[in-house]
Amino acid sequence: MNKIVDIVLSKLRNNEHFQFMADFMALLGIVTPAAVNSEEEAANFNEAFAKLDEELRVDKGSIFTKPLQESDHRRDNTWRAIDARVKATLLCPIEEEVAAATRLKRIIDLYGDVRKLSYNEETGALTNLTGDLQNRENGADVSVLGLSNWVAALSNENTTFKDLQNQRDTEAAFKNSGNVKEARLLIDPIYELIVERVNAMVSLNMTSPEIENFITELNQKIENIEITIATREGRRVDSTVADDETAPENV
Protein backbone atom coordinates (compact mmCIF):
# COMPACT_ATOMS: atom_id res chain seq x y z
CA MET A 1 0.00 0.00 0.00
CA ASN A 2 1.22 3.46 -0.85
CA LYS A 3 1.86 5.82 2.01
CA ILE A 4 3.07 9.39 1.99
CA VAL A 5 6.85 9.16 2.06
CA ASP A 6 8.94 11.15 4.51
CA ILE A 7 10.66 14.35 3.57
CA VAL A 8 13.21 16.24 5.64
CA LEU A 9 11.62 19.65 5.46
CA SER A 10 14.65 21.35 6.99
CA LYS A 11 16.61 20.63 3.79
CA LEU A 12 14.28 22.79 1.73
CA ARG A 13 15.24 26.35 1.00
CA ASN A 14 12.66 28.94 1.99
CA ASN A 15 11.08 29.33 -1.44
CA GLU A 16 11.08 25.56 -2.01
CA HIS A 17 9.47 25.01 1.37
CA PHE A 18 6.82 27.64 0.72
CA GLN A 19 5.93 26.18 -2.68
CA PHE A 20 5.75 22.66 -1.29
CA MET A 21 3.39 23.78 1.47
CA ALA A 22 1.29 25.67 -1.08
CA ASP A 23 1.05 22.53 -3.23
CA PHE A 24 0.18 20.42 -0.21
CA MET A 25 -2.56 22.85 0.81
CA ALA A 26 -3.99 22.77 -2.71
CA LEU A 27 -4.04 18.96 -2.79
CA LEU A 28 -5.57 18.81 0.66
CA GLY A 29 -8.30 21.15 -0.50
CA ILE A 30 -9.15 18.78 -3.35
CA VAL A 31 -9.38 15.63 -1.23
CA THR A 32 -10.98 17.73 1.56
CA PRO A 33 -9.73 17.78 5.17
CA ALA A 34 -12.89 15.99 6.31
CA ALA A 35 -12.06 12.98 4.16
CA VAL A 36 -8.78 12.50 6.02
CA ASN A 37 -10.15 13.40 9.46
CA SER A 38 -8.05 16.53 9.67
CA GLU A 39 -10.46 19.46 9.66
CA GLU A 40 -8.99 21.12 12.75
CA GLU A 41 -5.45 20.45 11.58
CA ALA A 42 -6.25 21.88 8.15
CA ALA A 43 -7.58 25.07 9.72
CA ASN A 44 -4.39 25.38 11.77
CA PHE A 45 -2.34 24.66 8.66
CA ASN A 46 -4.06 27.42 6.70
CA GLU A 47 -3.40 29.88 9.52
CA ALA A 48 0.26 28.84 9.76
CA PHE A 49 0.62 29.07 5.97
CA ALA A 50 -0.70 32.63 6.00
CA LYS A 51 1.90 33.47 8.65
CA LEU A 52 4.64 31.84 6.56
CA ASP A 53 3.57 33.85 3.52
CA GLU A 54 3.62 37.07 5.55
CA GLU A 55 7.09 36.42 6.95
CA LEU A 56 8.49 35.54 3.54
CA ARG A 57 7.18 38.78 2.09
CA VAL A 58 8.85 40.75 4.88
CA ASP A 59 12.07 38.79 4.46
CA LYS A 60 12.45 39.68 0.79
CA GLY A 61 14.21 42.79 -0.36
CA SER A 62 14.66 46.29 0.96
CA ILE A 63 13.54 49.73 -0.17
CA PHE A 64 17.23 50.65 -0.26
CA THR A 65 18.31 47.89 -2.63
CA LYS A 66 17.65 49.76 -5.88
CA PRO A 67 19.07 53.13 -4.71
CA LEU A 68 22.12 51.27 -3.42
CA GLN A 69 22.65 49.58 -6.78
CA GLU A 70 22.22 52.88 -8.62
CA SER A 71 24.68 54.62 -6.32
CA ASP A 72 27.21 51.83 -6.80
CA HIS A 73 26.79 52.14 -10.58
CA ARG A 74 27.44 55.90 -10.42
CA ARG A 75 30.59 55.55 -8.32
CA ASP A 76 31.83 52.78 -10.63
CA ASN A 77 31.35 55.01 -13.66
CA THR A 78 33.05 57.96 -11.98
CA TRP A 79 36.05 55.82 -11.01
CA ARG A 80 36.18 54.49 -14.57
CA ALA A 81 36.13 58.01 -16.00
CA ILE A 82 38.99 59.13 -13.75
CA ASP A 83 41.02 56.03 -14.57
CA ALA A 84 40.43 56.51 -18.32
CA ARG A 85 41.31 60.22 -18.14
CA VAL A 86 44.60 59.46 -16.40
CA LYS A 87 45.50 56.73 -18.91
CA ALA A 88 44.61 58.95 -21.86
CA THR A 89 46.75 61.77 -20.51
CA LEU A 90 49.79 59.49 -20.54
CA LEU A 91 49.62 59.76 -24.35
CA CYS A 92 49.30 63.53 -24.51
CA PRO A 93 52.16 65.79 -25.82
CA ILE A 94 52.36 67.98 -22.73
CA GLU A 95 55.17 66.74 -20.48
CA GLU A 96 53.83 68.32 -17.30
CA GLU A 97 50.50 66.53 -17.72
CA VAL A 98 52.19 63.23 -18.59
CA ALA A 99 54.28 63.46 -15.43
CA ALA A 100 51.21 64.20 -13.31
CA ALA A 101 49.29 61.36 -14.93
CA THR A 102 52.15 58.95 -14.31
CA ARG A 103 52.15 59.75 -10.61
CA LEU A 104 48.38 59.50 -10.34
CA LYS A 105 48.26 56.22 -12.24
CA ARG A 106 50.66 54.71 -9.73
CA ILE A 107 48.26 55.66 -6.92
CA ILE A 108 45.18 54.37 -8.74
CA ASP A 109 46.91 51.10 -9.58
CA LEU A 110 47.60 50.48 -5.88
CA TYR A 111 43.88 49.83 -5.40
CA GLY A 112 43.27 47.90 -8.63
CA ASP A 113 39.89 47.75 -10.36
CA VAL A 114 37.65 48.63 -7.43
CA ARG A 115 34.55 47.66 -9.41
CA LYS A 116 35.44 43.99 -8.92
CA LEU A 117 35.43 44.27 -5.13
CA SER A 118 32.56 43.56 -2.77
CA TYR A 119 30.45 46.51 -1.66
CA ASN A 120 32.29 46.96 1.63
CA GLU A 121 35.73 46.45 0.11
CA GLU A 122 35.01 48.94 -2.66
CA THR A 123 33.74 51.50 -0.18
CA GLY A 124 36.92 51.21 1.84
CA ALA A 125 39.15 51.30 -1.22
CA LEU A 126 37.45 54.39 -2.64
CA THR A 127 37.59 56.15 0.73
CA ASN A 128 41.35 55.64 0.79
CA LEU A 129 41.84 56.38 -2.90
CA THR A 130 39.94 59.66 -2.89
CA GLY A 131 41.71 60.61 0.32
CA ASP A 132 45.06 60.00 -1.38
CA LEU A 133 44.05 61.96 -4.47
CA GLN A 134 42.79 64.91 -2.44
CA ASN A 135 45.76 65.28 -0.09
CA ARG A 136 48.26 68.10 -0.42
CA GLU A 137 50.90 65.96 -2.09
CA ASN A 138 48.69 64.72 -4.96
CA GLY A 139 46.17 67.54 -5.17
CA ALA A 140 48.34 69.52 -7.55
CA ASP A 141 48.55 66.62 -10.02
CA VAL A 142 44.80 66.15 -9.83
CA SER A 143 44.35 69.84 -10.59
CA VAL A 144 46.76 69.71 -13.56
CA LEU A 145 44.59 67.00 -15.15
CA GLY A 146 41.40 68.91 -14.37
CA LEU A 147 40.14 66.09 -12.18
CA SER A 148 39.42 67.96 -8.95
CA ASN A 149 35.65 68.00 -9.49
CA TRP A 150 35.62 64.38 -10.62
CA VAL A 151 37.52 63.19 -7.57
CA ALA A 152 35.21 65.22 -5.32
CA ALA A 153 32.21 63.67 -7.07
CA LEU A 154 33.64 60.17 -6.55
CA SER A 155 34.18 60.91 -2.87
CA ASN A 156 30.65 62.26 -2.49
CA GLU A 157 29.09 59.30 -4.30
CA ASN A 158 31.05 56.89 -2.17
CA THR A 159 29.76 58.67 0.94
CA THR A 160 26.22 58.51 -0.44
CA PHE A 161 26.61 54.78 -1.02
CA LYS A 162 27.92 54.28 2.51
CA ASP A 163 24.99 56.24 3.95
CA LEU A 164 22.49 54.18 1.96
CA GLN A 165 24.12 50.98 3.13
CA ASN A 166 23.91 52.16 6.75
CA GLN A 167 20.24 52.99 6.28
CA ARG A 168 19.61 49.54 4.81
CA ASP A 169 21.37 47.94 7.77
CA THR A 170 19.26 49.99 10.18
CA GLU A 171 16.10 48.99 8.32
CA ALA A 172 17.07 45.33 8.58
CA ALA A 173 17.83 45.67 12.28
CA PHE A 174 14.54 47.25 13.29
CA LYS A 175 11.97 45.92 10.86
CA ASN A 176 10.02 42.75 11.45
CA SER A 177 12.95 40.60 10.45
CA GLY A 178 10.89 38.07 8.57
CA ASN A 179 10.98 35.23 11.06
CA VAL A 180 10.69 32.62 8.36
CA LYS A 181 12.44 30.01 10.48
CA GLU A 182 9.88 30.39 13.26
CA ALA A 183 7.02 30.25 10.75
CA ARG A 184 8.43 27.05 9.28
CA LEU A 185 8.74 25.50 12.73
CA LEU A 186 5.09 26.32 13.26
CA ILE A 187 3.73 24.83 10.05
CA ASP A 188 5.95 21.76 9.73
CA PRO A 189 4.49 19.82 12.70
CA ILE A 190 0.97 20.43 11.38
CA TYR A 191 1.95 19.05 8.00
CA GLU A 192 3.50 16.01 9.66
CA LEU A 193 0.40 15.41 11.77
CA ILE A 194 -1.87 15.43 8.73
CA VAL A 195 0.52 13.07 6.93
CA GLU A 196 0.43 10.78 9.97
CA ARG A 197 -3.37 10.77 9.85
CA VAL A 198 -3.41 9.86 6.18
CA ASN A 199 -0.84 7.11 6.59
CA ALA A 200 -2.82 5.69 9.51
CA MET A 201 -5.85 5.45 7.25
CA VAL A 202 -3.74 3.50 4.77
CA SER A 203 -2.67 1.07 7.50
CA LEU A 204 -6.31 0.59 8.53
CA ASN A 205 -7.39 0.13 4.91
CA MET A 206 -9.71 3.14 5.19
CA THR A 207 -8.65 5.00 2.05
CA SER A 208 -10.75 5.98 -0.93
CA PRO A 209 -9.70 6.50 -4.56
CA GLU A 210 -9.54 10.25 -3.85
CA ILE A 211 -7.19 9.73 -0.92
CA GLU A 212 -5.03 7.38 -2.97
CA ASN A 213 -4.78 10.03 -5.68
CA PHE A 214 -3.86 12.57 -3.02
CA ILE A 215 -1.04 10.31 -1.81
CA THR A 216 0.21 9.64 -5.33
CA GLU A 217 0.31 13.31 -6.29
CA LEU A 218 1.94 14.37 -3.03
CA ASN A 219 4.57 11.65 -3.34
CA GLN A 220 5.35 12.87 -6.85
CA LYS A 221 5.98 16.36 -5.51
CA ILE A 222 8.17 14.93 -2.76
CA GLU A 223 10.11 12.96 -5.37
CA ASN A 224 10.66 16.10 -7.42
CA ILE A 225 11.99 17.91 -4.37
CA GLU A 226 14.20 14.94 -3.46
CA ILE A 227 15.77 15.12 -6.92
CA THR A 228 16.40 18.85 -6.48
CA ILE A 229 18.00 18.35 -3.08
CA ALA A 230 20.10 15.43 -4.32
CA THR A 231 21.35 17.48 -7.25
CA ARG A 232 22.26 20.32 -4.93
CA GLU A 233 24.10 17.95 -2.60
CA GLY A 234 25.88 16.24 -5.49
CA ARG A 235 24.42 12.78 -5.01
CA ARG A 236 22.33 10.45 -7.13
CA VAL A 237 18.73 9.55 -6.43
CA ASP A 238 16.32 7.04 -7.90
CA SER A 239 13.72 8.60 -10.16
CA THR A 240 10.90 6.61 -8.59
CA VAL A 241 9.58 6.93 -5.07
CA ALA A 242 9.49 3.57 -3.32
CA ASP A 243 6.02 2.13 -2.76
CA ASP A 244 6.59 1.00 0.80
CA GLU A 245 5.88 2.23 4.27
CA THR A 246 9.37 3.56 5.00
CA ALA A 247 10.96 6.77 3.84
CA PRO A 248 13.96 6.74 1.51
CA GLU A 249 17.08 7.03 3.66
CA ASN A 250 18.40 10.13 1.89
CA VAL A 251 15.21 12.14 1.63
N, C-alpha and C positions, 0 to 999 in steps of 0.2 A: 504493500500500500504506500502511495506517495504521501509524504509529510512535507511540511515546509522545512527546508534545510536551514541550518544555522548560518549566520553571517556575523562577523566581528564588526560591529558598527563603528567602533573606534578607529578602524583603518580607513574609513571613508573621509575624504576631504569635505569641508563644509558644504560646498555646492552639490557634491555627489550625495551627501547625506540628506540634504534638503529635497533633492529630486527623488531620491528613493522613498522618502516618507510621503512625498506628494503622490507618487505612483501607488504606494500602498493604500493611502487614504482613498484614492480613486477606485481601486479594486475592491476595497472594503465596502464602498458605497454601492457598488454593483451587486455584490453578493448579499448585502445588507447586514448590519451588525446583529440584528435579531436572529438571523439564520445561524450565526456562530456564537450565540449566547454572550454577546459582548456589547450590549447597548450602552451600559455605563462606561465601559472602557473606551468605546468609540467616542463618546462625548468628551471624555478626558483627553483622548488623543487629539481631537479637533482643537480643543483649547490649547493644548501644548504645541500643536503645529502652528497655530496663530502666533504664539509667543516666539517660536523659532523663526518664523517669517519676519516678525518685527525686529528681532535682534540681528538677523542677517542684513536687513535693510540699513540699520544703524551702523553695522560693522563695515559697510562698503563705502569707500571713498571719503572725500573731504571737500569742503567748499574752497579750500586753498590749493587743491591739486592742480587745477588748470592755471591759475595765476602763477603758481610756482614754476610750472613747466614753461610758461611764456617768459617769465623773468629769466630762467636759466637759458632759454633760447637767445634772449637779447644780450646777456652777458657773453655767451659763446660767440655771437656775431661780432660784438665789440672787440673781444680779444682777438678774433680772427682778423679783423680790420687792422688793428694795431700791428699784429705780427706781419701781415702782408705789406703794410706801409714800410715797416723797417726793412724787410727783405728787398722791397723794390728800390729803396733808397740806396742800398748797397751797390746798385748798378748805375746810379746817377753820376754826372760828370763833376759835381761839386765836392771837392775833397773834404771840406769841413763837415758836410752832411754825411758823407760816407764814413768818416771817422766816428761821428756821433751814432750812426746806425750800427756800426760794428760793436761799439760798446753796449748799446741797448740790446742787440741781438744776443750777446753773451748772457745778459741778465735774463731775458725771456727764455732762453734755452735751458737755464737752470731749472725751470719749472716744467719743461716739456709741454706737450699738448694737453692743456688743462681740461679740454672738452671730454677727454677719455676717462677722467677721474670720476669717482662717486660724488654725489652732491656735497657732502661734508668736506671731502678732500679738495674739491675744486674751490669751495668757499675759502678754505684756509690758504690754498695756493694763491688765489687771486688777492686775498687780503695782503699777503706778503709781497706779491709781485707789484701791486699798485703802490704799496708803501715804499718799495725799493725805487720805483720809477718817479715817485713824487718827492724823494728826499733831496737834500741840497746838492749832493754829489752828482745825481743823475738828472736833476730837474732841468739843467741847462741843455743837455742833449735832447731831452724830450721837447723842449721849447724850440730847438733848432729844426726838428722834424715837424713842428706844428702839431704835436700830439698832446699838448697839455689838456685840451678839452676832452679829447678821446679817453685819456687815462682817467680824468676826473669822472667821466661818464661810466667807465668800467667800474671804478670804485663805488660810485653811487648805486649802480645796478647790482653789484655784489652785496652791498648793504641792504638793498631792497629785498633781494633773494633771502638773505639771512633773516630779515624781519618776518617775511612770509613763512619761512620754515619754523620760526619760533612760535608764530601764531597758530600754525598747524599743530605743533606739538602741544600747545596749550589747549587747543580744541580737543585733541585726542585725550588729554589728561582729565578734562572736566566734563566731557559729554558722557551720555550713557554709552559705555564702552562697547556695547554690542556683546553682551554676555552669551555668545553663541554656545560656548562650552556648557554653561549651566542649562541653557535651553535644551541642548542635546541630552544631557543627563536626566532631564525631566521627561522627555518624550520616549527615550529608548526603552525604559522599563515597561511603559504602556504597550509599546509595539511587541515586546517580548511576551507580555501577558496574553495579548490577543493571539499571538502565534501559538502559545502553549494551549490555549483553549481549542484552537482549530486542530492541533495535532492530537489532543485528547479525544476529540470527536472521531478522528481517523482510527485511533486505537480501539474505540468502542463501536466502530463500524456504524457511525451515525451520520455519515456525510451524504450529501446529495450531489447530483451532477454539477450544480452551480458551485458548490464548495470545492469540488474536485477541479473545476476550471479555475477557480480562484487560486488554488494551490499551484496548479501548473503554471499559470501566468506569473505568479509571484516568484516561483522558483526560477523561471526564465530571467526575470529581472535580477535576481540574486546571482545567477550564473554570469550575466553580462557584467555585473559589478566585479565578481570574482576574477574575470578575465582582465578587467581594467587594473585591478590591484596587483594581480600577478605580473602583468606587463610592467607596471611601475616598479615592482620589486625585483624584476629581472628573473622571474622563474616561470616555468611552464605550468599549464593547467589543462586538465581535460576539458573538452568542449561540451561535455554533457554532464548535467547534474545527476548524481547517483540517485536511484530510486530506492533508497532505504531509509531507515529511521535515524541514522546517524549523520552528523554533519561532516563534510569533507574536512580533513585535518588542517588544510592550509587556508580555509576560508577566512 
